[in-house]
Amino acid sequence: MTSADFVRFASRALYQNRRRSALSLVGVVIGVIAVVSLTAIGEGALRYVNDQFASLGNGIVMVVPGKNDTTGDMPLGMGGVPNDLTVDDAIAIQRRVLDIRTAVPMTVTTAAVSHRQRSRQVTIVGATSEFARLQRLELALGSFLPEGDLDRGASVAVLGHTVARELFGHENPLGSTVRVGEWRVRVIGVTARRGTQLGLEVDETVFIPTATGMRMANKSSLTRIMLQLQPLADPDVAIRRVVALLTERHDEEDVTCISQDAVVDSLGSILRVLSLAVAGIAAVSLAVAGIGIMNVMLVTVSERREEVGLLKALGATRRQILLIFLLEAALLSLAGGLLGLGLGTGAVAIGDALVPAVSIEAPAWAAGAVVTLALVTGVVFGVLPAWRASELDPVAALQGH
């Protein structure tokens, strides 16, 4: 028998038992769809995280109050409370650390924003004029926060796109007065539609000068300082110099610096491990499908004893009988893998259209991997039925025993 004869023989046998073959096919298809879909979701999540950080530009470092320390030692500050992170600290960093291009002192609170009879609770971000450049914010109307206003803090605000629409409808809000908590501020700008960026819903945020935000919240400490490094600066070196400067100013090391690259690498590693783990769990369904293929093939062998006996009587060897049944299992699992890949790719495309914010797309390696895995599963679980068929005695098989 030639290779083509083997393929035709195996294909004809599957077609003659098409109902049983179709049931086995379903298990493989479901397993492949699960692996493809979950892998695409994992890759989409990783791409989304990278895009979110890329939107900040390169070389961003966050300085937050408090030392991230797990040694168990008591903090040096009174009562374990870190020193205030102040606007003066931000100014000192920008002036004295040559690796730093820009330092943006920030406060983050929540408050009710109202205009006439309309009111809603929003996030209030205190920042400087440089914040828009670092966050790559675009304005639909007006301008962003004024420059050089770190200490006094003007009573002005920039409204997020959704906030402006809900408070003013179709009116032009520029020059109007809104109430933020108990404070009255003048609207000088409205951001363009942006959506969520690193957990901040920009469209539902109000931006005010840092000093104004500290007075509104009655706080002396900043929430964080956003730093942008010089183009060729080494993040690790810059962080060490910033920490050394703040330690000198506070008489203790009571801040934590979080670099953009470190966060991206950490999240990327976590998401990759989770993606592989979830895809591995989904691949278990392929093993279940393989057991189904094995059961079908065992039943097929028992029903085709006379056929096997006739083949042996005509001179077919044990190896040829083994190859025929292995080929049937392989064709069955391969067809299920290809069909599952097509349906899984279609499901991913539908999900991508329904959730455009997170671009999900199965990686190129996943296509080959799942089809290969399905094929291997079919062959592995087809070995036992094929071996039993090859061991049948031709005389007993022809007699139906």
C-alpha positions in Angstrom: 0.0 0.0 0.0 1.2 3.5 -0.8 0.9 6.5 1.5 -2.1 7.8 -0.6 -3.7 4.4 -0.1 -3.3 4.6 3.7 -4.9 8.1 3.7 -7.8 7.1 1.5 -8.5 4.0 3.6 -8.4 5.9 6.8 -10.5 8.8 5.5 -13.1 6.3 4.1 -13.3 4.6 7.5 -13.9 7.9 9.3 -16.6 8.9 6.8 -18.4 5.5 7.2 -18.6 6.2 11.0 -19.2 10.0 10.5 -21.6 10.4 13.4 -19.2 8.9 15.9 -16.3 10.7 14.3 -18.2 14.1 14.5 -18.8 13.6 18.2 -15.1 13.0 18.8 -14.4 16.0 16.6 -16.5 18.3 18.9 -14.2 17.7 21.9 -11.1 18.6 20.0 -12.8 21.7 18.5 -13.9 23.0 21.9 -10.4 22.5 23.4 -8.7 24.3 20.5 -11.2 27.2 20.7 -10.5 27.6 24.4 -6.7 27.6 24.0 -6.8 30.1 21.1 -9.3 32.4 22.8 -7.5 32.5 26.2 -4.1 32.9 24.6 -5.5 35.9 22.6 -6.9 37.4 25.7 -3.6 37.1 27.5 -1.7 38.7 24.6 -4.3 41.4 24.4 -3.9 42.2 28.1 -0.2 42.4 27.7 -0.4 44.7 24.7 -2.9 46.9 26.5 -0.6 47.3 29.5 2.3 48.2 27.2 0.2 50.7 25.2 -1.0 52.3 28.4 2.6 52.9 29.6 3.7 53.9 26.1 1.1 56.7 26.2 3.1 58.3 29.0 6.2 58.5 26.8 9.6 57.1 27.8 11.5 57.5 31.1 8.7 58.1 33.6 9.4 57.6 37.3 6.9 58.0 40.1 8.0 59.1 43.6 5.5 58.2 46.4 5.6 58.8 50.1 6.6 55.9 52.3 9.4 53.4 52.1 8.5 50.1 50.5 10.4 47.9 53.0 9.7 44.3 54.1 12.6 43.9 56.6 10.3 44.3 59.6 12.3 47.2 61.0 10.3 50.1 62.5 10.3 53.2 60.3 12.4 56.1 61.5 9.6 58.7 61.2 7.5 59.5 64.2 4.7 57.0 64.6 5.8 55.3 61.4 4.4 58.1 59.3 6.7 59.3 56.5 7.6 62.9 56.1 5.5 65.1 53.8 6.4 65.0 50.1 6.3 68.6 49.2 6.3 71.0 46.2 9.8 72.1 47.4 11.0 68.5 47.1 9.8 68.5 43.5 11.6 71.8 42.8 14.8 70.5 44.5 14.7 67.3 42.4 14.4 69.2 39.1 17.1 71.7 40.0 19.7 69.3 41.6 19.3 66.0 39.9 20.7 66.4 36.4 19.1 63.2 35.2 15.6 64.7 35.7 14.1 66.7 32.9 10.7 67.5 34.5 9.2 67.1 38.0 5.5 67.3 38.3 4.1 67.5 41.9 0.6 65.9 42.1 -2.3 65.6 44.4 -5.2 63.2 43.9 -8.5 63.6 45.7 -12.2 63.3 45.1 -14.9 66.0 45.4 -18.3 67.0 44.1 -18.2 69.3 41.1 -21.3 71.4 40.4 -22.6 74.0 38.0 -26.1 75.4 38.6 -28.3 72.5 39.4 -26.0 69.8 38.0 -23.5 68.0 40.2 -21.4 64.9 40.3 -18.5 63.3 42.2 -15.2 63.2 40.3 -11.5 62.7 40.7 -9.6 65.9 41.3 -6.0 65.9 40.1 -3.7 68.7 41.2 -0.8 69.1 38.7 1.2 71.6 36.7 1.3 72.7 33.1 3.8 70.0 32.3 1.4 67.2 33.2 -0.5 67.5 29.9 2.8 67.0 27.9 3.8 64.0 30.0 0.4 62.4 29.8 0.0 63.5 26.1 -3.3 65.0 26.8 -5.1 66.8 24.0 -7.5 69.7 24.6 -10.8 70.1 22.9 -11.3 73.7 24.1 -9.1 76.3 25.8 -5.7 75.7 27.4 -4.3 73.6 30.1 -3.1 74.8 33.5 -1.0 78.0 33.6 2.8 77.7 33.8 4.9 78.7 36.8 2.1 78.6 39.3 3.5 76.1 41.9 3.2 78.1 45.2 0.1 80.3 44.8 -2.2 78.2 42.8 -4.8 80.0 40.6 -8.5 79.2 41.0 -8.8 77.6 37.6 -9.7 74.2 36.3 -9.6 72.0 33.2 -12.6 69.7 32.9 -12.6 66.2 31.5 -14.7 65.7 28.4 -17.5 63.8 30.2 -17.5 66.2 33.1 -17.9 69.2 30.8 -20.7 67.5 28.9 -22.6 66.6 32.0 -22.3 70.0 33.6 -22.8 72.2 30.6 -24.5 70.1 28.0 -23.9 71.8 24.6 -22.9 75.1 26.2 -19.3 76.4 25.9 -17.9 76.1 29.5 -14.8 78.3 28.9 -14.9 81.3 31.3 -17.7 79.8 33.4 -17.4 79.2 37.1 -17.9 75.7 38.7 -17.8 74.8 42.3 -15.3 72.1 43.4 -16.3 71.1 46.9 -16.5 74.5 48.7 -14.3 76.3 46.2 -15.2 78.3 43.1 -12.9 78.0 40.1 -13.0 79.3 36.6 -13.0 76.8 33.6 -10.1 77.5 31.3 -10.0 74.3 29.2 -11.7 71.0 28.3 -9.8 67.8 27.5 -10.5 65.8 24.3 -12.1 62.4 24.7 -9.4 60.1 26.1 -10.8 57.2 28.1 -8.9 55.4 30.8 -5.2 55.8 31.2 -3.4 53.7 33.8 -6.5 53.5 35.9 -7.4 57.2 35.6 -10.6 58.0 33.8 -9.4 61.2 32.2 -12.8 62.1 30.8 -14.2 62.1 34.3 -11.4 64.1 36.0 -11.0 67.7 36.9 -7.5 69.1 36.7 -6.4 72.1 38.9 -3.1 73.6 40.0 -1.2 71.6 42.6 -1.2 74.3 45.2 -4.9 74.8 44.7 -5.5 71.1 45.1 -3.5 71.0 48.4 -5.5 73.9 49.8 -8.8 72.3 48.8 -7.9 69.0 50.4 -6.3 70.8 53.4 -3.2 68.7 52.9 0.5 69.5 53.2 1.8 66.4 51.4 1.7 65.5 47.8 0.2 62.3 46.6 3.2 61.7 44.3 5.8 63.4 42.1 5.9 62.4 38.5 9.4 62.6 37.0 10.5 62.5 33.4 14.1 61.5 32.8 16.5 63.1 30.4 16.6 61.2 27.1 19.9 59.3 27.8 19.6 59.0 31.6 19.9 55.6 33.3 16.7 55.0 35.3 18.5 53.1 38.1 21.1 55.8 38.5 18.5 58.6 38.4 16.4 56.8 41.0 19.4 56.4 43.3 20.2 60.1 43.1 16.6 61.1 43.7 16.3 58.9 46.8 19.7 60.2 48.1 18.5 63.8 47.7 15.2 63.2 49.4 16.9 61.2 52.2 19.1 64.2 52.7 16.1 66.6 52.8 14.0 64.4 55.1 16.8 63.0 57.3 15.6 59.4 56.4 14.8 57.3 53.4 11.0 57.5 53.4 10.0 57.5 49.7 9.6 54.8 47.0 10.5 55.3 43.4 8.7 53.3 40.8 10.1 53.3 37.3 7.9 52.8 34.2 10.2 50.1 32.8 10.2 48.1 36.0 6.4 48.2 36.2 6.0 47.2 32.5 8.5 44.3 33.0 6.8 43.1 36.2 3.3 43.2 34.7 4.5 41.7 31.5 6.0 38.7 33.3 2.9 38.2 35.4 0.6 38.4 32.4 2.7 36.0 30.4 2.7 33.4 33.3 -1.0 33.8 33.7 -1.6 33.5 30.0 0.4 30.3 29.8 -1.2 28.9 32.9 -4.7 29.6 31.7 -3.9 28.2 28.2 -2.5 25.1 29.9 -5.7 24.6 31.9 -7.7 25.0 28.7 -5.4 22.5 27.0 -6.7 19.9 29.5 -9.9 19.8 27.5 -7.8 18.5 24.6 -6.7 15.6 26.8 -10.4 14.9 27.6 -11.1 15.1 23.8 -8.2 12.6 23.3 -9.8 10.2 25.7 -13.0 10.5 23.6 -11.0 9.7 20.5 -9.5 6.7 22.2 -12.9 5.4 23.2 -14.3 5.8 19.7 -11.3 4.1 18.2 -11.6 1.2 20.6 -15.2 0.7 19.7 -14.3 1.0 16.0 -11.7 -1.7 16.4 -14.2 -4.1 18.0 -16.7 -3.4 15.3 -14.2 -3.9 12.5 -12.6 -7.1 13.6 -13.6 -8.9 10.4 -12.2 -6.0 8.3 -8.9 -6.3 10.2 -8.9 -10.1 9.7 -9.5 -9.7 6.0 -6.6 -7.2 5.7 -4.2 -9.5 7.5 -5.4 -12.5 5.4 -4.6 -10.4 2.3 -1.1 -9.8 3.5 -1.3 -6.6 5.6 1.4 -6.6 8.3 1.0 -5.6 11.9 2.8 -2.4 11.2 0.4 -1.5 8.4 -2.6 -2.2 10.5 -1.1 -0.1 13.3 -0.4 2.7 10.9 -4.0 2.7 9.4 -5.6 3.2 12.8 -3.0 5.7 14.0 -3.7 7.6 10.8 -7.4 7.6 11.5 -6.9 9.1 14.9 -4.4 11.7 13.5 -6.8 12.8 10.7 -9.7 13.1 13.2 -7.6 15.2 15.6 -6.1 17.3 12.8 -9.5 18.1 11.4 -10.7 19.1 14.8 -7.6 21.3 15.3 -8.1 23.1 12.0 -11.8 23.6 12.6 -11.2 24.8 16.1 -8.5 27.2 15.0 -10.9 28.7 12.4 -13.8 29.0 14.9 -11.4 30.3 17.7 -10.0 32.9 15.4 -13.5 34.0 14.5 -14.5 34.2 18.2 -11.4 36.3 18.9 -12.3 38.7 16.0 -15.8 39.1 17.4 -14.5 39.8 20.9 -12.0 42.4 19.4 -14.9 44.1 17.7 -17.1 44.1 20.8 -14.3 45.4 23.1 -12.1 47.7 20.9 -10.4 49.2 23.9 -8.4 46.0 24.4 -7.0 44.7 21.1 -7.1 40.9 21.3 -5.4 38.8 18.7 -4.1 35.3 18.8 -0.3 35.3 18.4 1.2 33.7 15.4 2.8 30.9 17.4 -0.5 29.9 18.9 -2.0 28.7 15.6 0.8 26.2 14.9 1.0 25.2 18.6 -2.7 24.3 19.1 -2.9 22.4 15.8 0.3 20.5 16.6 -1.0 19.8 20.2 -4.3 18.5 18.8 -2.5 16.3 16.3 -0.2 14.9 19.0 -3.2 14.3 21.3 -5.0 12.3 18.7 -1.9 10.2 17.9 -1.1 9.6 21.6 -4.6 8.5 22.5 -4.8 6.5 19.3 -1.9 4.2 20.1 -3.8 1.8 22.3 -6.7 1.1 19.8 -4.2 0.9 16.9 -2.0 -1.6 18.9 -5.1 -3.7 19.8 -6.1 -3.8 16.1 -2.6 -4.8 15.0 -2.6 -7.7 17.6 -5.8 -9.3 16.4 -5.5 -12.9 15.2 -6.7 -13.0 11.5 -8.5 -16.3 11.8 -10.3 -15.3 15.0 -11.1 -11.8 13.6 -12.6 -13.3 10.4 -14.8 -15.5 12.6 -15.9 -12.4 14.6 -14.2 -13.5 17.8 
